[in-house]
Amino acid sequence: MATDWAADVKKHAPGADDAVVAKLVSTYRLVMSNTDTAYVAFGDKEELKTVRENFLKKKLGLTQSDDELDKAIAEVGAELKGVNRRSRITVYYLLADKFGKLGVFK
C-alpha cells in the first residue's frame, strides 16, 4: 500500500514534524501495510479500546483515567469527522500532539 502518510497528517496538522511522522510510519509499518488495520474505525468500541490501551497507555505512557483518554480519542474523531478513512498514523500523531508526547517519536 503506497500512501503518503505525511501528506495525510499535514491535512489536519499543517505544521506536522516530518521526522515524527517518519518515525510513526517506521514504528507501525506492519500495521500500516494491512488495509484492515491501517485505518481507525471510530465506530468500533474494541478498536478505540485498542487505541487507548496500546497507544496512549503503553506507547505514550499516559496514566490519565480511561474516561479522559476516551474523551481525547473522541475529540480527534470529531476533528476528523467527514474523513472517510482515518489513517492510524494521522490519529496517532494528533493524539500524541494533544498530550504533548510527540517527543516519544524523535
C-alpha positions in Angstrom: 0.0 0.0 0.0 1.8 3.1 -1.2 0.3 6.0 0.7 1.8 9.4 1.6 1.0 9.3 5.3 2.8 12.6 5.9 0.6 14.4 3.4 -2.5 12.9 5.2 -1.2 14.1 8.6 -0.5 17.6 7.3 -4.1 17.9 6.1 -5.0 18.0 9.7 -1.8 19.3 11.3 -0.2 21.6 8.8 2.9 22.1 10.9 3.5 18.4 11.5 7.0 17.4 12.2 8.2 15.2 9.2 10.7 13.3 11.5 7.9 12.4 13.9 5.6 11.2 11.1 8.5 9.2 9.6 9.1 7.5 13.0 5.4 6.7 13.4 5.4 5.2 10.0 8.5 3.2 10.8 7.1 2.0 14.1 3.8 1.0 12.7 5.0 -0.2 9.3 3.4 -3.7 9.7 0.1 -2.3 10.9 0.0 0.2 8.0 0.7 -2.5 5.4 -2.7 -4.1 6.1 -5.8 -2.2 4.9 -7.8 -3.5 7.7 -5.5 -2.1 10.4 -4.2 1.0 8.6 -7.3 3.0 9.5 -9.0 3.6 12.8 -12.7 2.7 12.9 -14.2 5.2 15.3 -17.5 3.3 15.4 -15.8 0.2 16.8 -15.6 0.2 20.6 -12.9 -2.5 20.6 -10.8 -0.6 18.1 -11.0 2.5 20.3 -10.1 0.5 23.4 -7.0 -0.8 21.5 -6.0 2.8 20.7 -6.4 3.7 24.3 -4.6 0.7 25.8 -1.9 0.0 23.3 -1.1 3.5 22.0 -2.0 6.0 24.7 -1.1 3.9 27.7 1.6 1.6 26.5 3.4 3.6 23.9 2.9 7.1 25.2 2.9 6.1 28.9 -0.2 8.1 29.8 -1.8 7.5 33.2 -4.9 9.6 32.9 -8.3 7.9 33.5 -9.9 5.9 30.8 -12.6 8.5 30.6 -10.1 11.3 30.0 -8.3 9.2 27.4 -11.5 8.2 25.7 -12.6 11.8 25.6 -9.3 12.7 23.8 -9.9 9.9 21.3 -13.4 11.2 20.7 -12.1 14.7 20.2 -9.7 13.5 17.5 -12.5 11.6 15.9 -14.6 14.7 15.8 -11.7 16.6 14.3 -11.6 14.0 11.5 -15.3 14.0 11.0 -16.2 13.8 7.4 -12.9 11.9 6.6 -13.9 8.5 5.2 -10.7 6.7 6.0 -8.9 8.0 9.1 -5.4 6.8 8.9 -3.8 5.3 12.1 -0.7 7.5 11.6 -2.8 10.7 11.5 -4.9 9.6 14.5 -1.8 8.7 16.5 0.0 11.9 15.5 -3.0 14.0 16.6 -3.3 12.1 19.9 0.4 12.4 20.6 0.3 16.1 19.9 -2.7 16.6 22.1 -0.9 15.1 25.0 2.5 16.8 24.3 4.1 13.4 23.6 5.5 13.9 20.1 8.9 13.6 21.6 8.4 9.9 22.1 8.9 9.6 18.3 12.0 11.8 17.9 
